[in-house]
Amino acid sequence: EREHLYKLINEALWDERTAFYYDLWRNNELNMVKHVGSFWTLLAKAVPKERLERYVAHLTNPDEFNRTNAVPTLSADHPLYNPHGQYWRGSSWAPTTFMVLAGLTANGCHDIAYSVGDKFLRNVVTVYNETGTLWENYAPDFAERGNQSRPNFVGWTGIVPISVFFEYVIGIQASV
């Protein structure tokens, strides 16, 4: 089943011109919206080696996902992108950023994972020092909470000062 799904993902959801995986409309056309959910393919190790470098380059491109605060939910080149966040129009979230970090690690992209993790941790710490709390999500282009973000949100944001710090910034990885 895994091989069938990988084949389907790589045949139906990949756009060679943009080197990105997209969602599919009901009419079998790609929606051409670059969003963080695409990077689940990294964690699933569904990206063929010959595509990996071009695909991961989206995470290092400052016009797309490499913003002041790492990994916005929506690529910065989309017309609905909000540099202050606004939930799924660009906010950076702990669980989606952690998913990207784990996917990068699964594919041996350790330097990029370090860069993304360090950037996200620094932003969360800066906002924490200014506000005294962890937030539900963060602005992608500024060291501030995301628009409409809820405070005292240690639930998933707690993975940043713990897991992101230990695993991606310091570099302590479990080996089981």
Summary of the structure (lengths in Angstrom):
residues: 176
radius of gyration: 16.1
end to end distance: 25.7
largest distance: 48.6
contacts: 564
relative contact order: 0.13
helix: 48%
strand: 7%
